[in-house]
Amino acid sequence: MFTKNKKPVALLTLLSIPVILVLSANYAISKNAENKTFSDADVIPKNKVGLVLGTSKYLKNGDINLYFKYRIDATVELYKKGKIDFVLVSGDNSRKTYDEPNDFKKELIKRGIPGNKIFLDYAGFRTLDSVVRAKEIFRQTSITIISQKFHNERAIFLAEKHGIHAIGFNAKDVNIKHGILTKIREYFARTKAFLDIILGIKPKFLGEKIIIE
């Protein structure tokens, strides 16, 4: 007499798996980052290199991307307070007309950071690529990641899973009106990060070593 109920129960169980995975990944990544991100440049420990996670300079409507602006502000603050000696900008340069690393470099130089203190990673297509390449290409095993807090938490999780000691400096966040879609996407990005570790996913490109000095 229980046969009729088996299919709905099985279907409900199947549908609950993705929900559980999303919630578990988000909880684990947030929990792992406790006491590892900082919003005050005066108290954050010093690291030789600050890894800035790239994003587009402009929005589709031509306005400045506030995520870009606030990451620039955060990087400049850390450098000027002596909390990093070098900046590694990691972003997407997959086509000639789109160059996140150089957009960041130009702004950082305008704000007073010497060009010889800035290194560029043109193959930071994803956060996974950025943190792993910081170790495998740029020889860094201890870094300060610079992005918004939600992004830093995910990057720290990925970094630690690849043998990197990482802390995060939290750039100012974007208000809910302008950042709601990014926040929603972050739930799924964290799930993807979780699965990437389980599946052993590697960066798209590696290459020759580059010494930061």
N, C-alpha and C positions, 0 to 999 in steps of 0.2 A: 504493500500500500504506500510505500515511500518512493516508488519509482518515479512518479510524476514530478517530484520535487528535486530530483538529482540535477537536472539540467540547469534550472535557475540558480541553484546553489553553486554549481560548478562555474557558471558564467559570472556570477557575482565575485567569486573567489579570484577568477582570472582577471577581472576588471580592477580588482583592488590591488593587484601586484604593482602596476605602474605608480599608483598613488602612494603606496607604502615606500617604494623606491625613491620617489621624489622627496617625500618627507624625511626619510632616513638620511639621504644624501645631504639635504640642507641642514639638518640638525647636526650631523657629524662634522661638517665643514665649519659651521659656526662654533661648535663646541671646541674643536681643535684649535681655533684661532684665539681663544680666550687669553687675554694678557699678552698677546703677540702683536697687536696693532696699537698705534699711538696717534693721538691727534694734537699733541703738544710737542713741538720741536725741541723744547728745552729739556725734556725728560727722556726722549728716545735715545737708546744707545747708539754709538757711532759705528758705522760700517764704512769700509773703503769705497764701496760702490752702491749707488742708488739705481735700482732698475725701474725705469718708468715704463709703464704699460701703455702702448699706443692706442690712439683713437683718431677719428677724423677731425680735422680742424674746423670744418664747416658742416652745418646741417644741410639737408636737401634744399631748404628755402633760402640758403645763402647766409643765414645767421651764424655767428660764432658758436661752436659747440662748447657748452659750459663744462662738460667733462674734460675737454682739452684745456680750457683756460684754467680750471682749478688744479689740474695736474701740473701745469706749468708753475702756478703760484706755489704749490707745495714743494716742488723740486728746488725752486729758487730759494725758498725759505730754509730748507735743509742744508743746501750748499753754503749759503751765507752765514749760517750758524755753525758751520764746521762739522756737521753731522754726517757728511759724505765728502769724499775727495774727488770722486769721478761720477759721471752720469752715464748710464747705459740706457739708451732709448731703443726699445724693441717694438717694432710695428710692422705693418703690412706695406710692402712695395711690390705687389704682384703685377702691377701694370705701370707703364710710363707716366700716366696722368695722375697716379695716386701714390703719394710718398709720405706716409706718416712720420717715419724717423726724421727726415729732413725738415718737415714742417715744425717738429718739436725743436730740432737743433737751432733753426733760425730764430725762433722765439726765445729760447734759452740764452742765446748769445746776445740778443737785444736786451735781455734782462740782466746781463752782467756776468754770465758764466763763460769763461774762456773756451774757445772752440777746441783747444787741445785737451780739455777736461771732459769732452763729450764723445762717447763712442756710440756707433749706430749698428743696430742689428736689423737688417732688412727682411729677415725671414721670420719675424714674430707674428705669424699668421693667426695663431691662437695663444691663449695664455699658457697652455702646455708647452708649446714651442718656445715661448719667451723664457720661461723659467729653466727648462732643460738646457737650452742653448747658452744661457748665462753660465752654466756649469761646464758643459761639454765644449763650447767654443771659446768662451771668454774666461774660463778657468776660475770662476768664482764659486766658493762653497759657503759663503756667508754674505747675505745681501739684505738691503733694505728695499722693499717693494713699494712703489709709489703709485697709488691709484685711489679710487674711492673705497671706503671700508668694505662694502660687500664684495668688491672685486679683489681686494687684498686678502680677504679671508680664503677665497677660492685659490688664489695664487700661492698662498702659504701652504695650504693643503697639498697642492701639486708639488711644490718645491720640496717639502719635507719627505714626500714619498719618493723623491729622486735624490735623497741624500744631501740636501741643501739646508743650511740653517737660515731661516728667513724670518724677518719681522716686517711689519707694514707701517708706512706713514700714511695716514688717511687724509687725502685731499678733501676739500669741501664737497659735500654731496649736492646733487641737483634736486630742486624741490619736486614734490610729488606730481605736480601738474606737468612738468617737462620730463620727468624721469620714470613715469609709471610703466611704460612699455619695457624700458631697460630692466626695471625691477622684476617684472614678470618673466622676462627672458632669462634672468639670472637663476630662477628656480630650475629651469631646464639645463642651463649651462653647468650648474653644480651637479646635476644628475649625470650629465655627460662626462664631467671631470671624474666622478666616482667610477663610472664604467670604464673610462680610459685607463685608470689605474688597475682595475680588475683584469682588463684585457691586455694590458701591457702596450698600449699605443705609444708610438714614438713620434718625435717631431718630423715634419715633412722633409726638412733638409738639415744636414749637419755641415761639415766642411772643415777647413783649416782652422787651427787655433789662432786666436788673437789675444795678445797680452795687453792688459790694461795697466798702463804706467806712464 
